[in-house]
Amino acid sequence: MLWLCILLPPLEPAALHNLALWALQWSSQVSDGHDGSDGGAAALWLEIGASRQLFGGADTLRARIAVELAALGYSARLGIAPTPQGAALLARAGHTENATTLTALLTLLQPLPLGCLALAPEQQAALRSTGLGSIGELLALPAAALARRFGPGTSHTLRQLCGQAPEPLRMLRVPPQFSSRCEFSFALTDATALLFPLQRLLAGLQGYLRSLDRAVQRYTLRLEHRQCAATCLEIGLARPTREAALLLTLARERLAALALAAPVQALGLAAREFLQPLVLQMDCFSQSVQHSEQLQTTIDRLVARLGAGAVQTLGLAADHRPERAWTALTAQQHTAVSAAPATTMPARGVPPLRPCWLLPEPRGIEAPQELLAGPERIESGWWDGADIARDYYLARGAAGAHWWVYRDLRSGAWHLHGLWA
């Protein structure tokens, strides 16, 4: 096994838990707690032996995690070793070299001062009184003598450090639903000031989703106030995602237009419905996928800024009557329809031509002089009282334009219904 330890300044339990959820994207085995030193630093341990090749090796993974921690505003020290205590000690000592084997770990430990050990102050004082100066000198002493002189606790810690004794850790259990929260030391009166703590909460959501190989299409923000009911914002997307950057962009649009009812004391984030992530096949010779992604991002931002009902698209309706064969869909409805499995119908010849432009209401005309194609008979709607009986034709109109016209089978009147550009 290979462990990566992240040492952080003291954190609130909720903040450390959210960071542990963030770390799940790098490893399925994550433990949070404290490093055991006198300073009481917060610590995360990640077992990376099973996933380091996936992320390009231990050096690459370490550098990537360091960059993302810095982007979240965390000051952290990292260490990698075959034992959890060894990884924490290297992080505490500020060692930038990774110890991927026990031999390499012992080599790195030799010159380090005794103060790097996570021991109680009285144990540290007892070790210093002997004149020992380095961890290497301490490890050279017989284990039995160490236990007699400094107690079994010191000896057991050294054995765990060197991989000679098991070191049980309490692993994070992935919850069935995501919920995270942070409290503020003072109330926030500007909604945009929530973006930085929200960035950290969304990072936890991203790690959680990646660990489950899932995505979300909506999530809820809860702005808690001291003297009035909480403000809840549901933020939806046109299609599922698990990228924190996109989720933050949409939240920024909503918060920019929000007038706070009262100062915000705490911020919560919840996601309870998870979907399969949308995987797009990249095209080596065109940018169609990239353009589609940009369009969806733009649609999501418009929905977040203007509201769910303000952005609509066209969809098909199961009706033969041309004026009723389409419907207006919201962005979320369009995604749900697009994601539904398509029913493949057997081919039955060439489908009839349809114009892209239908008039709001059919317009009465004289009988066309030249019919180019047709007729196509449409009889439908008897069940709802708006039945039609028409013969449709492709006709040549004024100035050579192509018209979609029909003759009403009951009245014999001709109508213009659609145009081709």
C-alpha positions in Angstrom: 0.0 0.0 0.0 1.0 3.6 -0.5 -0.4 6.5 1.5 -0.6 10.2 0.8 -1.1 12.4 3.8 -2.4 15.9 3.6 -1.6 18.1 6.6 -3.8 21.2 7.1 -4.2 23.9 9.7 -6.9 23.1 12.3 -10.3 22.9 10.6 -13.9 22.6 11.8 -15.2 19.1 11.6 -17.7 20.0 8.8 -14.9 21.6 6.7 -12.6 18.5 7.1 -15.5 16.2 6.2 -16.2 18.1 3.1 -12.6 18.0 2.1 -12.6 14.2 2.7 -15.5 13.9 0.3 -13.4 16.0 -2.2 -10.5 13.5 -1.8 -12.7 10.5 -2.8 -12.1 11.4 -6.4 -8.4 10.3 -6.0 -8.9 7.2 -3.8 -11.7 5.0 -2.6 -9.9 4.8 0.8 -9.9 8.1 2.6 -9.5 8.8 6.4 -9.8 12.1 8.1 -8.6 13.1 11.6 -5.6 14.7 13.2 -1.9 13.9 12.7 -1.3 13.4 16.5 1.3 16.1 16.8 1.2 18.8 19.5 -0.2 21.4 17.1 -3.3 19.4 16.4 -3.2 19.8 12.6 -6.0 18.4 10.6 -5.0 15.5 8.4 -6.3 13.4 5.5 -4.9 10.0 4.5 -5.5 8.6 1.0 -4.4 5.2 -0.1 -3.1 5.9 -3.6 -1.3 2.6 -4.4 -4.3 1.3 -6.3 -4.9 4.5 -8.3 -1.5 6.3 -8.8 -1.0 4.8 -12.3 -4.5 6.1 -13.3 -3.3 9.6 -12.5 0.1 9.4 -14.0 2.2 8.2 -11.0 2.8 9.4 -7.5 4.7 12.6 -8.5 2.0 13.7 -10.9 -0.8 12.9 -8.5 0.9 14.7 -5.7 1.4 17.8 -7.8 -2.2 17.8 -9.1 -3.7 17.5 -5.6 -1.4 20.3 -4.4 -2.6 22.6 -7.2 -6.3 21.9 -6.5 -5.8 22.4 -2.8 -4.2 25.8 -3.5 -7.1 26.7 -5.8 -9.5 26.0 -2.9 -7.5 28.3 -0.6 -6.0 25.6 1.6 -2.4 25.8 2.8 -1.3 22.2 3.0 1.8 20.0 3.3 1.9 16.6 1.5 3.8 13.4 2.2 3.8 10.0 0.5 5.0 6.8 2.2 4.1 3.1 2.6 2.7 3.7 6.1 0.2 6.4 7.2 2.5 7.5 10.0 5.4 7.7 7.6 3.4 9.8 5.2 2.3 12.2 8.0 5.9 12.5 9.3 7.3 13.4 5.8 4.5 15.9 5.4 5.2 17.4 8.8 8.9 17.6 8.0 8.2 19.4 4.7 9.8 16.6 2.7 9.2 16.9 -1.1 10.6 13.5 -2.0 8.2 10.5 -2.1 9.1 7.3 -0.3 7.4 4.6 -2.3 9.1 1.7 -0.4 9.9 0.9 3.2 13.6 1.1 2.4 13.2 4.6 0.9 11.2 5.7 3.9 13.8 4.5 6.4 16.5 6.4 4.4 14.5 9.6 4.5 13.8 9.2 8.2 17.4 8.8 9.3 18.5 12.5 9.5 15.1 13.9 10.6 15.0 15.4 14.1 13.0 13.7 16.9 10.7 16.7 17.0 9.0 15.4 13.8 7.6 12.4 15.6 3.9 12.6 16.6 4.6 12.0 20.3 3.2 13.6 23.5 5.2 16.5 24.9 6.4 14.4 27.9 7.6 11.7 25.6 9.4 14.2 23.5 11.1 15.7 26.6 12.1 12.2 27.7 13.8 11.5 24.3 15.6 14.8 24.3 17.0 14.1 27.8 18.9 11.1 26.5 21.0 13.1 24.1 19.5 11.5 21.0 19.3 13.9 18.1 17.7 12.1 15.1 15.1 9.5 14.3 17.8 7.3 12.8 19.6 7.2 16.1 16.3 6.3 17.9 15.5 3.5 15.4 19.0 2.0 15.9 18.2 1.2 19.6 16.7 -2.2 20.5 12.9 -2.2 20.6 12.8 -3.9 24.1 15.1 -1.2 25.5 12.9 1.6 24.0 9.8 0.0 25.6 11.4 -0.2 29.0 12.9 3.3 28.9 10.1 5.3 27.2 7.0 3.1 27.6 5.3 0.8 25.2 3.5 3.7 23.4 6.7 5.1 22.0 7.9 1.7 20.8 4.5 0.9 19.2 4.5 4.3 17.4 7.9 3.6 15.9 6.8 0.1 14.8 3.8 1.6 13.0 6.0 4.2 11.4 8.3 1.5 10.0 5.4 -0.8 8.9 6.1 -3.4 11.6 2.8 -3.0 13.3 -0.7 -2.4 11.9 -2.1 1.0 11.9 -5.9 0.9 11.7 -7.6 4.0 10.2 -11.3 4.9 10.3 -12.2 5.1 6.6 -14.8 7.5 5.3 -18.1 5.8 4.4 -19.7 7.3 1.3 -23.2 8.5 2.2 -26.1 7.6 -0.1 -26.9 11.3 -0.6 -24.7 14.4 -0.6 -25.1 17.0 2.0 -22.6 19.6 3.2 -22.7 22.8 5.2 -20.5 25.6 6.5 -21.1 28.2 9.1 -19.7 31.7 9.1 -18.0 33.5 11.9 -19.9 36.6 11.0 -23.1 37.1 8.9 -22.7 37.8 5.2 -24.8 40.6 3.7 -23.6 40.2 0.0 -24.8 37.1 -1.9 -21.7 37.1 -4.1 -19.5 36.7 -0.9 -21.0 33.2 -0.7 -19.1 32.1 -3.9 -15.8 31.2 -2.2 -17.3 28.9 0.5 -19.6 27.5 -2.2 -16.6 26.7 -4.3 -15.3 24.4 -1.5 -18.7 22.8 -1.0 -18.9 22.1 -4.7 -15.4 20.6 -4.7 -16.7 18.1 -2.2 -19.7 17.3 -4.4 -17.4 16.8 -7.4 -15.2 14.4 -5.5 -18.3 12.5 -4.2 -19.8 12.2 -7.7 -16.5 11.1 -9.3 -16.1 8.4 -6.6 -19.6 7.0 -7.5 -19.2 7.6 -11.3 -22.4 9.7 -11.1 -23.6 13.2 -12.1 -26.3 15.6 -11.1 -28.8 17.6 -13.1 -29.9 19.8 -10.2 -28.8 20.6 -6.7 -30.1 22.8 -3.9 -28.5 25.7 -2.0 -29.8 26.6 1.4 -28.9 30.1 2.8 -29.6 30.1 6.5 -30.6 33.3 8.3 -30.8 34.0 12.0 -34.3 35.5 12.4 -36.2 34.3 9.3 -36.7 31.2 7.2 -33.9 29.9 5.1 -33.7 30.8 1.4 -33.6 27.7 -0.9 -32.3 27.9 -4.4 -32.7 24.9 -6.8 -30.1 25.1 -9.6 -30.8 22.9 -12.6 -28.8 22.1 -15.7 -29.7 21.1 -19.3 -27.9 17.8 -18.9 -26.0 16.0 -16.1 -22.6 17.0 -15.0 -20.1 16.6 -12.1 -17.8 19.4 -12.9 -17.6 21.8 -9.9 -16.5 24.7 -12.2 -19.8 24.6 -14.2 -21.9 24.2 -11.1 -20.2 27.2 -9.6 -20.8 29.3 -12.8 -24.6 28.6 -12.7 -24.7 29.4 -9.0 -22.9 32.7 -9.6 -25.7 33.7 -12.1 -28.4 32.9 -9.5 -26.6 34.7 -6.6 -25.8 37.8 -8.7 -29.6 38.4 -9.2 -30.6 37.5 -5.6 -31.7 40.1 -3.1 -31.0 38.6 0.4 -33.9 38.6 2.8 -31.5 38.8 5.7 -27.8 38.3 6.4 -26.6 34.7 5.8 -25.2 32.8 8.8 -24.6 29.4 7.1 -24.6 27.9 3.7 -25.7 24.3 2.9 -25.6 22.3 -0.3 -27.6 19.1 -1.0 -27.9 16.7 -4.0 -30.2 13.7 -3.8 -30.8 12.6 -7.3 -27.9 11.1 -9.3 -27.7 10.2 -12.9 -25.2 8.5 -15.3 -22.7 11.0 -16.5 -23.0 12.1 -20.1 -20.1 10.8 -22.1 -19.5 12.4 -25.5 -17.4 10.8 -28.3 -14.8 13.3 -29.4 -14.3 13.9 -33.1 -10.7 14.2 -34.4 -11.7 16.1 -37.5 -14.3 18.6 -36.3 -15.3 20.7 -33.3 -18.9 19.8 -33.2 -18.7 18.2 -29.7 -16.9 21.3 -28.4 -19.5 23.6 -30.0 -22.3 21.5 -28.5 -20.7 21.7 -25.0 -20.4 25.5 -25.4 -24.0 25.8 -26.5 -25.3 23.7 -23.5 -23.2 25.8 -21.1 -24.7 29.0 -22.6 -28.2 27.6 -22.2 -27.5 26.6 -18.6 -26.3 30.1 -17.8 -29.3 31.7 -19.4 -31.6 29.5 -17.4 -29.8 30.3 -14.2 -30.0 34.0 -14.9 -33.5 34.3 -16.4 -35.4 31.4 -14.8 -36.3 27.9 -15.9 -39.3 29.0 -18.0 -37.6 31.8 -19.8 -35.5 29.5 -22.1 -37.4 27.1 -24.4 -36.7 24.8 -27.3 -39.0 23.0 -29.7 -40.0 19.3 -29.4 -42.1 16.9 -31.2 -45.7 16.0 -30.2 -47.5 12.8 -31.2 -50.1 14.4 -33.4 -50.6 14.2 -37.2 -52.1 17.7 -37.4 -49.2 19.9 -38.5 -50.1 22.8 -36.2 -50.2 20.5 -33.2 -47.2 18.3 -34.1 -44.7 20.4 -32.0 -44.5 21.7 -28.5 -42.4 24.2 -26.5 -40.1 22.5 -23.9 -37.9 23.9 -21.2 -34.2 23.1 -21.3 -34.7 20.4 -18.6 -37.6 18.8 -20.4 -35.7 18.8 -23.7 -32.8 16.9 -22.0 -35.2 14.4 -20.5 -36.8 13.8 -23.9 -33.4 13.5 -25.6 -32.2 11.0 -23.0 -35.2 8.7 -23.5 -34.5 5.7 -25.6 -35.6 6.2 -29.2 -38.1 3.9 -30.8 -36.8 2.8 -34.2 -39.5 2.5 -36.8 -39.0 0.4 -40.0 -38.3 2.4 -43.1 -41.3 2.7 -45.4 -40.2 4.7 -48.3 -39.3 8.4 -48.5 -41.0 10.5 -45.8 -43.2 13.4 -47.0 -41.6 16.9 -47.3 -42.3 19.4 -44.5 -41.5 23.1 -44.5 -39.5 24.7 -41.7 -41.9 27.6 -41.5 -45.6 27.2 -40.7 -47.8 30.3 -40.7 -49.4 31.1 -37.3 -52.8 30.4 -39.0 -53.5 28.9 -42.4 -54.3 31.7 -44.9 -56.9 31.4 -47.6 -55.7 31.6 -51.2 -56.9 31.0 -54.7 -56.4 27.6 -56.2 -52.6 27.3 -57.1 -51.8 27.4 -60.8 -49.0 24.8 -60.5 -48.8 21.8 -58.2 -45.4 20.2 -57.9 -46.1 17.2 -55.6 -49.0 15.6 -53.7 -51.5 15.0 -52.6 -50.8 13.9 -49.0 -54.0 13.3 -47.1 -54.2 14.1 -43.4 -57.4 13.2 -41.5 -57.1 13.4 -37.7 -58.4 15.0 -34.5 -61.9 13.5 -34.5 -61.5 12.5 -30.8 -61.1 16.1 -29.5 -63.5 18.1 -31.7 -60.8 19.7 -33.8 -60.8 17.2 -36.6 -59.3 18.0 -40.0 -59.6 16.5 -43.5 -57.0 17.9 -45.9 -55.1 17.1 -49.0 -51.6 18.8 -48.9 -49.5 19.7 -51.9 -46.2 21.3 -52.8 -47.1 24.2 -55.0 -45.2 27.0 -56.8 -46.2 30.4 -55.6 -45.5 34.0 -56.4 -41.9 34.7 -57.7 -41.2 31.0 -57.9 -41.5 30.4 -54.1 -42.4 26.9 -52.8 -45.6 26.8 -50.8 -47.1 24.1 -48.7 -50.8 24.3 -49.4 -53.8 22.2 -48.7 -57.4 21.8 -50.0 -60.0 21.4 -47.3 -62.0 18.2 -48.2 -65.2 19.5 -46.7 -65.3 23.1 -48.0 -63.1 22.7 -51.1 -61.2 25.9 -50.1 -57.5 26.3 -50.6 -55.1 27.5 -47.8 -51.4 28.4 -47.6 -50.0 26.6 -44.5 -46.2 26.7 -44.8 -43.2 28.1 -46.8 -39.8 27.0 -47.8 -37.0 29.6 -47.5 
